[in-house]
Amino acid sequence: MGNPMSEYDRAYHEDSMIVRRPPLIWPGGHRVAFSVVVCAEYYELQPPDGAFVPPNVPGGFGRAPYPDVRAFSQREYGNRVGIFRVMEALDKHQIRATAAVDAVIAARYPYLIAQFQKRDWEIAGHGYSLTRVISNRMSEEQERNYIRASLDAVETACGTKANGWHGPEYGESERTPAFLAELGVKYVLDWPNDEQPYLMNTPSGSIVSVPMALELDDVITHYHRRISLARWRQAVAEALDQLLADGDSGGRHLVLALHPWLIGHPHRIGYLEDVLGDARERRDLWITTTGEIADLYLRQLPSGA
Amino acid sequence: MLHESQAASGKFNAGIQMLQYSYRPQFPSTQRTRNDVDQSWIDYLPISERPPLVWPGNARLAVMVCPNVLYYELMPPPDPWINPWARMTPDVMMYGRQEFGSRVGFWRLLSILDKHNVPCTAVLNVAALAKFPEITAAIVERKWDLLGHGMYNTRFICGLGEEEERAYYLDMLRITRELTGIEMRGMGGPGPQAATENTPDLLAETGFLYYADFFHDDQPFPINVKSGRLISMPYSVEVNDVPIFSTAYEGDAFVEIVRRQFDRLYDEGGRVMCITVHPAVIGQAQRAKYIDLALQYVTSFPDVWFATGRQIAEHYMAHHYDIVVEKIRTWRWATR
C-alpha cells in the first residue's frame, strides 16, 4: 500500500484537533457562544422535474406522488403560524436570531422578511427552496446559478447581501464552499463537525464554517428521532454544561437550528421557551448570531484573514 | 418524468407505519396540468394578520374530536402508486392490527367518548358503513358528523381522472346518505397520499364545505376553487395517536401533548384544536385510559366550544369567510 491518504476526501478544510488549537476568546470572557438559526423555507408542491429532494425529507407521509398537499401544507404551517410563536419566544428572551431564508420565501413573503428586519435579525441564504436540494447531481453551472439566484432573491428582498449560508437539508455538492466563497458568502452552516468555527480554503477564497449542533436540531430530535420534548430541553442544557466545562481551554459555540413548522406547534413551543430561558439564565454564555461568531473567529486568526 | 426523489422513495419512514404502507419504488407520475398550484389554492395571510376569529358564545377555543372509522381490505386491488401492505401479501399481522379497531378498539373508545359526551366527527372510509352496521348504528344514534376519508383505506385516489374522481365523491355522498341519512360535508383523501390536481375544485362542486388534508393552519382558511366555496379544516397530524404511538411515546406522552396543545391554543384564542384518534391505536387496552385522561382535561375548562367539523365549517362560512377573503384582497403585503 502506498500513500493511504484518500483522494476521495473533502477538499477544503484541514484536519484539526480541537485540543491542539490556540484558545478562542469570546467577548466579555464568555466561554461559550450560543446562537439560534430559524429556517424560513418553502416546500414546493410542484418542484421542477429533476429537482432533488432526499427521500426522508420530513412532511406528509413520505415523498408521495404529486400533488402531495399533506407534505406541502404541513411544512407551510411554519410560515403561516409556527414562525410567529418562534419569534415571540425569541423576543421574550431578547435573542437576535439568524433567519435562514430561501429564495421562494424571499420573493413571496415580504411580510416575513419585514418581521426579521424589524427584529434586526441576521439573514442567511437558505437555497432556492426546500424541494430543490444541492448535491453532486447538479452540474457546476447549475449549482453556481442556483446559489447566485438564491442569494440574489435574498438581497432583493432584504436590501443587503446575505453573509451566511445554510443549504436546504444541509445539502451541498463537493464544490459548494468554493461557489459560496466565490459569490462573497462569509460563512457556511452546513458541516456539523466541530464546536468551533474553522476556515475552509477554496480555490475561490476562504469561507468560515460555523458548525451547528445537528444532534439538537429540532428536526433530528423531534421528527426523525422523536425524543421527548422534556428530554430535548435537558439535552440542550447538558450540552451547554459540557461546553462550558470544556471552554476552560478556549471558547466553543452551540448553534441551535429551529424549524417553525415543527417547533412552532402549540404543544412544542413551551419547550423552546424553556430552552431559551435556560440559555438566558446562564452567566457564561455569549448569546449572539452566527455572523458574529464567524467574525470574531476571523479576527482572531493569526493571519488576520 | 419522475422526480429523482420520487424514484428514490421506495419506502417511507414513519415508525410502525413503515410496516404498513409504502410507495411503489417507481411509481408512475401523476398528471400535471397546472402551474403554481400551491399558491393558487391558498393565499398567504399569516395568522398574526387575520381578523380575530370569534366562536359561538365567544368561546375561546373550538375543539373537534375525530375518531377514525376505517376499512382495510386484506387483499386489496393492486395500486400503481401505493402498496397498502408493504411487508407481504397477505399481511395478517398488520391487517389484524387494524381490524382490532373495528372489533374491539372502537367500542372501548366509544364508551370513553360517551362518558365525556363530546360531539365527534368520524373520519370515515365510506365502505365501513356497509361493512360494520353496528358501528354505523352507533354513529347515527350519536349524530356524529362525518368527514369522508374515501371509500377504503386500502384504495387510493392518485391517478383518478376528473370524471372518475367526481363520480367517486358523488358515490361517497350517496352511499353515506343512504346508509345514515347524514349529509357529509368534509373530506380528506384515503391512505397516505390524498389528492389530485382536481380535488379541491371537485369537492366544492359536489357539495363539500371543508377539506382536511391541508395541515397549514390552526384556523380554517379559504381554499381557492373554480366554483363555490371550500375551506381547509385544521385536521391534526400532531395531536394524532398514529404518529405519536408510531414512536417510543406511550400514553403519558399523548396526554402531555394534548394538555400542552390545549393550554397554548386556549390561551391564544380563536383557534381550532383537533384531537385525532384511531380505535386500533388508542383503543388498545394499555392506552384507552389516556384518551380518557386527555378528554377529562379538555372538558374541565369553561368557554370551550366542542364542535363537529361541519359546525365549525358552517360557522366560518357564515361569519368569517368573507372577512378573510376581503383582508387577503386588501392586505398590503399580499403576493400572488
Interface residues (C-beta under 8 A of the other chain):
Chain A: E44 L45 Q46 P47 D49 G50 A51 F52 V53 P54 P55 N56 V57 G60 F61 G62 R63 A64 P65 Y66 P67 D68 V69 R70 F72 S73 Q74 E76 Y77 N79 R80 V81 I83 F84 A107 R108 Y109 P110 Y111 L112 A114 R137 R226 S228 H265 P266 H267 R268 I269 G270
Chain B: M1 H3 E4 S5 Q6 A8 S9 G10 K11 F12 N13 A14 G15 Q17 Y21 S22 Y23 F27 S29 T30 R32 N35 D36 V37 D38 Q39 W41 I42 Y44 L45 P46 I47 S48 E49 W81 C158 G159 P192 Q193 A194 A195 T196 E197 T199 D213 F214 F215 H216 D217 D218 S232 V237 E238 V239 T247 A248 Y249 A253 E256 I257 V258 R260 Q261 D263 R264 L265 E268 R271 M273 W333 T335
